[in-house]
Amino acid sequence: MTLRFYDTASAEVRDFVPLEAGKASVYYCGATVQGMPHVGHVRSAIAFDQLTRWLEYRGLRVTVVRNVTDIDDKILAKSAQSFGPDWAEEPTAKAEEEWWALAYRYEQEFEQAYDVLGVSRPTYEPRATGHIPEMHALIQRLIDRGHAYPALDDSGDVYFDVRSWSKYGSLTRQNIDDMQGAADVEPQFSNRKRDPRDFALWKGYKDGEPTTASWVSPWGTGRPGWHLECSAMATKYLGQQFDIHGGGLDLRFPHHENEMAQSQAAGDEFANFWLHNGMVTYEGEKMSKSVGNTVSPEEMLELASPRVVRYYLGQAQYRSILDYRPTSLQEAAAAVERIYGFIAKASKRFGGEFAAHPESSPVPDAFAAAMDDDLNVPQALGALHETVRAGNTALASGDDTVARQSLQAVLAMTTVLGLNDVRGEVQENSETAQALEVLVEAQLQARAEARANKDWAASDAIRDTLAAAGIAVEDGADGASWSLKKD
């Protein structure tokens, strides 16, 4: 086994050797819960869920931390709107909603989206507001080491001194003099900083902000800066050095650059690997609400089943751009139908004996090699579909040995990819599915008798009735089989 991942910090694919044998530690950035989840959030979660599942398949005990940023400028701004005349512009907003209530409401929306699409719950999911003491301790360490300073006025702000850290810019390979100023202080207060690029570790309380959104600190009442939160939470749960830090490509700068700088400047080695997933575009263009070319996870789930949506969002290599087109979900649905059509037919042949523990079967070598190679999911899906084709051929020819092996392998691969864990799909052992099975089989038996008696009109009438109910009938050497039609 040689796992290899592309490390953003070194700009190369490197062999992955866990810091602690038999274990892996992963931190990836969760949501700033100031609005509904968008497709980029969900794609990122699915990518790191695939990573976690593959590490576990390879025998590692994985600790996963995904944070929730529940205090932020945008959260306060959105909450303030709920107390003003513009609050009704947000369809899901509630009049006079406190910032913490708004954050919690949207946090639940994210959890629901993750659950529906089969994203496993992390080992720990800390909220920023629950880790203020750890943030204070980190700020003090940076001040003591000469890498942070209180604001040059009495605002209560504390800033990271970017020029004090010679490695600043190394994650994204930028020269500090070419960088723009940090956009975390209003222009009229820029004299608070030594350098415009210095970023806020602590933000002093400002008139008009809710008092509930501030905490007492050695530098004055205020709240944490965005970048500080992740550094404090990652090291609290994973230690001063851990295996993998992940997130969307848009977080590389300034968020992850600042995280890495402040953590290492404080004396923590921090992440051994930095992994970043690519963006989702709409017909080649960046998604933008102002342009009107966005599509949300909620809208996708109105067009296709959770399994199809997960397949689509997880089908590309995680570092590549995933381009959405109006036909994308239809194409994903066809692929999912081929996979689960085979599973249904093979399970019927063998009594579903493998469905309870699909993870006990090995995946094909081609699938494993693809996943080991920086999670090359497109090649892994190629191995999955090739196994489905071989299984269907074996079923048609009566080769039960190959068909059984193919079913085992397909179930193992779909489990690794998380396709079996989505919510809202009809389960084979559900009461509804069992009742449907009995009714359809009775109709197929009646149709078989009509065909045996050469009563073609009755046979066609039964087939047409099933088709009208959304059930496709396929005649084969072993008799008729059926499946639910896909839109």
Secondary structure, 3 states (H helix, E strand, C coil): CCCEEEECCCCEEEECCCCCCCEEEEEECCCECCCCCCHHHHHHHHHHHHHHHHHHHCCCEEEEEECEECCCHHHHHHHHHHCCCCHHHCCCCCCCCCHHHHHHHHHHHHHHHHHHCCCCCCCECCEHHHCHHHHHHHHHHHHHCCCEEECCCCCCCEEECHHHCCCCCCCCCCCHHHCCCCCCCCHHHHHHCCCCCCEEEEEECCCCCCHHHCECCCCCCEEECHHHHHHHHHHHHHCCEEEEEEEEHHHHHHHHHHHHHHHHHCCCCEEEEEEEECCEEECCEECCCCCCCCCCHHHHHHHCCHHHHHHHHHCCCCCCCEEECCCHHHHHHHHHHHHHHHHHHHHHHHCCCCCCCHHHCCCCHHHHHHHHECCCHHHHHHHHHHHHHHHHHHHHHCCHHHHHHHHHHHHHHHHHCCCCCCCCCCCCCCHHHHHHHHHHHHHHHHHHHHHHCCCHHHHHHHHHHHHHCCEEEEEECCEEEEEECCC
